[in-house]
Amino acid sequence: MSAVRNISLLSTDSMPVRSYDRRGLAITAIGGMLFTLDVPLLRLAAGDPWTMIFARGICLAFAISLWWYFYRRASGAQAPFINGWPGIAVAVTNTLANIMFIAAVTKTTAANLVFILALNPVFCTILSWFFLREVVPRTVWLCILMAMMGVAVIGWDGLSTGTYIGDLLAAGVALCTAIGLTIVRRSGRNVVPSLAVGSMVSAFIAYWFITADTSSLTVEGWGWIALNGLLVVPLASGLIAIGPKYIPAAEVAMFFLLDTVFTPFWIWMIFGELPTQRAFTGGLIIFLSLMLLAAWRYKTSKVTGTEAALPPHPV
């Protein structure tokens, strides 16, 4: 769940919505479910943070660059690989998000991680209100207040269970991703290749922190990382990107909520890890706030006859 998930957002801004099609539901549902495998695959790799940052960064950079190559050839697009200052800014935020994401995976529970990462739309709304002067309705402010209450409960739990560092890192990932998406929204430029740059830079930084004493990624671990970075995350991003061609963006957005439900479930099935009662309560508050926000956006898009903006998802 790193910032690379924004491929699905940064590449669909101008897609027209076609007639309602059940294929859209199937495609988007598969993409959303694939995203729920992100954290479990990283946990299965069971490596030290720096080695996993390096391995995943290389895989993601390769996958995104390959996609960009074929996209340019098929579409004849002439946009540069680094698209001006927005491209540079997104590369920086993506680098930070990648590093903090892997570190958070190893320092907090999976439930806490996905609950806090779900705050990304909240941070985006606040940044858009403050920097872009966008009007935020009262219903959205209510959702933001509810989400912050949920985070406060999780943070309180983290202080007693020792996961607060990972919780803070997860919040940093959500914030960095929101900053990048706000920049994209302001500039309107295609900056997908910047995610490849961010992944490569994070791998380069991690390389210098890997030592013989700290490196612990086995051959099997490399396999899980490759499955994550070369197949699962890129494929999920591509399917989510196709979804808005067939169904309203507001409906596509609701499939991102699958992550907050199924990721903790997979982690419980594989590792037997359960969230604490307070963390579950906080996560439930966040989940309900996002459900309320998604329902409001969906209703608004139906009433006005326009497409609700696809809320951003981390990495």
LORO-610598 format. One record per residue (C-alpha): x, y, z; residue in one letter. Coordinates in steps of 0.05 Angstrom, whole numbers, padded with zeros to 5 digits, always signed. Layout:
N
XYZA
...
This chain:
315
+00000+00000+00000M
+00052+00050-00018S
+00042+00113-00059A
+00049+00074-00123V
-00025+00058-00115R
-00037+00127-00141N
-00025+00101-00211I
-00099+00085-00210S
-00114+00158-00194L
-00063+00196-00234L
-00080+00160-00298S
-00156+00165-00299T
-00169+00240-00291D
-00194+00250-00362S
-00227+00182-00375M
-00299+00188-00400P
-00350+00145-00364V
-00386+00098-00411R
-00453+00065-00401S
-00460+00026-00337Y
-00429-00043-00346D
-00423-00101-00298R
-00354-00112-00325R
-00334-00048-00289G
-00357-00077-00223L
-00319-00142-00235A
-00255-00107-00258I
-00255-00058-00200T
-00272-00111-00148A
-00214-00154-00171I
-00167-00093-00169G
-00191-00075-00099G
-00182-00146-00074M
-00112-00151-00103L
-00093-00088-00064F
-00111-00125+00000T
-00054-00173-00013L
-00001-00118-00011D
+00014-00119+00064V
+00007-00195+00072P
+00059-00207+00017L
+00107-00159+00050L
+00097-00194+00117R
+00110-00261+00083L
+00176-00234+00056A
+00197-00227+00129A
+00259-00185+00113G
+00291-00126+00147D
+00261-00058+00127P
+00319-00031+00086W
+00327-00095+00044T
+00252-00097+00030M
+00252-00023+00011I
+00309-00037-00037F
+00277-00099-00067A
+00207-00071-00074R
+00233-00005-00101G
+00271-00040-00157I
+00210-00082-00175C
+00161-00024-00175L
+00208+00021-00214A
+00217-00032-00268F
+00142-00047-00273A
+00121+00027-00277I
+00177+00044-00327S
+00156-00015-00371L
+00084+00008-00368W
+00105+00079-00388W
+00146+00053-00447Y
+00088+00015-00476F
+00039+00070-00460Y
+00080+00121-00499R
+00087+00074-00558R
+00013+00058-00560A
-00013+00129-00549S
+00041+00170-00581G
+00045+00213-00518A
+00103+00262-00515Q
+00101+00280-00441A
+00170+00277-00409P
+00188+00223-00358F
+00195+00278-00305I
+00138+00326-00319N
+00164+00392-00291G
+00163+00413-00218W
+00100+00372-00203P
+00137+00310-00227G
+00196+00325-00182I
+00152+00340-00122A
+00113+00275-00131V
+00178+00236-00138A
+00201+00265-00071V
+00136+00250-00035T
+00134+00181-00065N
+00206+00167-00042T
+00188+00186+00030L
+00123+00147+00027A
+00157+00084+00002N
+00209+00085+00058I
+00159+00100+00113M
+00109+00048+00087F
+00157-00011+00091I
+00181+00013+00159A
+00109+00018+00183A
+00095-00053+00159V
+00149-00078+00207T
+00133-00033+00266K
+00058-00035+00275T
+00001-00083+00265T
-00030-00092+00197A
-00097-00068+00222A
-00068-00004+00250N
-00031+00007+00185L
-00090+00001+00138V
-00136+00040+00185F
-00088+00099+00188I
-00071+00096+00113L
-00146+00102+00100A
-00139+00174+00124L
-00111+00193+00057N
-00176+00223+00031P
-00183+00262+00095V
-00113+00293+00088F
-00127+00307+00014C
-00191+00344+00031T
-00157+00386+00084I
-00099+00404+00038L
-00146+00421-00019S
-00186+00465+00027W
-00125+00501+00054F
-00081+00508-00008F
-00131+00504-00066L
-00187+00540-00031R
-00237+00486-00048E
-00304+00489-00012V
-00313+00432+00037V
-00386+00416+00056P
-00407+00405+00128R
-00419+00331+00116T
-00346+00323+00095V
-00321+00361+00156W
-00363+00313+00199L
-00329+00254+00165C
-00261+00286+00178I
-00277+00297+00251L
-00299+00224+00258M
-00236+00198+00224A
-00191+00240+00269M
-00227+00212+00330M
-00212+00142+00304G
-00139+00159+00295V
-00136+00187+00365A
-00162+00121+00393V
-00110+00082+00353I
-00055+00129+00375G
-00076+00122+00447W
-00073+00046+00439D
-00005+00051+00405G
+00025+00087+00466L
+00006+00028+00510S
+00024-00028+00461T
+00088+00002+00433G
+00065+00009+00361T
+00062+00085+00362Y
+00125+00093+00319I
+00094+00050+00264G
+00029+00087+00272D
+00064+00154+00262L
+00100+00126+00201L
+00034+00103+00172A
+00005+00173+00183A
+00067+00201+00148G
+00054+00156+00088V
-00018+00180+00083A
+00004+00253+00089L
+00059+00246+00036C
+00011+00213-00012T
-00041+00267+00000A
+00011+00322-00013I
+00030+00289-00079G
-00042+00282-00101L
-00057+00354-00083T
+00002+00376-00126I
-00025+00335-00184V
-00095+00363-00175R
-00066+00434-00176R
-00022+00423-00237S
-00065+00374-00277G
-00003+00339-00305R
+00009+00265-00316N
+00063+00247-00266V
+00057+00171-00264V
+00131+00161-00284P
+00150+00201-00222S
+00127+00141-00181L
+00180+00100-00216A
+00232+00152-00198V
+00209+00153-00126G
+00213+00078-00123S
+00283+00077-00152M
+00308+00133-00107V
+00280+00097-00045S
+00316+00034-00068A
+00381+00073-00077F
+00375+00104-00008I
+00360+00036+00024A
+00420+00004-00011Y
+00468+00045+00031W
+00436+00022+00096F
+00439-00052+00079I
+00496-00090+00113T
+00515-00163+00120A
+00489-00160+00191D
+00421-00130+00175T
+00403-00162+00109S
+00355-00219+00122S
+00315-00228+00058L
+00315-00300+00036T
+00306-00326-00034V
+00233-00341-00016E
+00228-00270+00011G
+00253-00242-00055W
+00199-00283-00089G
+00144-00252-00046W
+00172-00182-00060I
+00175-00195-00135A
+00103-00221-00134L
+00083-00157-00098N
+00121-00106-00138G
+00120-00137-00208L
+00050-00166-00210L
+00001-00154-00154V
+00007-00078-00143V
+00016-00059-00217P
-00041-00105-00238L
-00087-00079-00183A
-00070-00007-00203S
-00085-00021-00276G
-00152-00054-00261L
-00173+00004-00215I
-00152+00052-00270A
-00198+00017-00320I
-00258+00016-00273G
-00280+00089-00283P
-00289+00075-00358K
-00349+00031-00341Y
-00377+00053-00274I
-00381+00120-00237P
-00317+00141-00201A
-00356+00146-00136A
-00370+00072-00140E
-00298+00056-00158V
-00277+00094-00096A
-00317+00049-00050M
-00276-00011-00070F
-00215+00020-00036F
-00251+00006+00030L
-00239-00069+00018L
-00168-00058+00042D
-00190-00038+00113T
-00232-00101+00118V
-00194-00156+00083F
-00122-00139+00098T
-00131-00150+00173P
-00170-00214+00156F
-00113-00242+00113W
-00062-00224+00167I
-00105-00260+00218W
-00112-00321+00173M
-00037-00325+00158I
-00004-00299+00221F
-00058-00303+00274G
-00050-00228+00287E
-00111-00192+00314L
-00119-00117+00330P
-00130-00097+00401T
-00200-00077+00423Q
-00182-00003+00423R
-00148-00007+00355A
-00208-00043+00327F
-00254+00010+00355T
-00212+00066+00325G
-00209+00030+00258G
-00284+00020+00259L
-00295+00094+00270I
-00249+00110+00211I
-00284+00058+00167F
-00353+00086+00183L
-00329+00157+00169S
-00303+00136+00101L
-00367+00098+00086M
-00406+00160+00103L
-00360+00202+00058L
-00366+00152+00000A
-00442+00149+00007A
-00446+00225+00007W
-00402+00230-00054R
-00442+00177-00090Y
-00508+00212-00074K
-00481+00279-00095T
-00456+00252-00161S
-00524+00222-00175K
-00562+00285-00157V
-00518+00333-00197T
-00506+00285-00255G
-00431+00294-00249T
-00375+00248-00230E
-00351+00249-00158A
-00276+00255-00153A
-00242+00189-00139L
-00215+00195-00069P
-00141+00183-00064P
-00112+00118-00036H
-00041+00109-00010P
+00009+00078-00044V
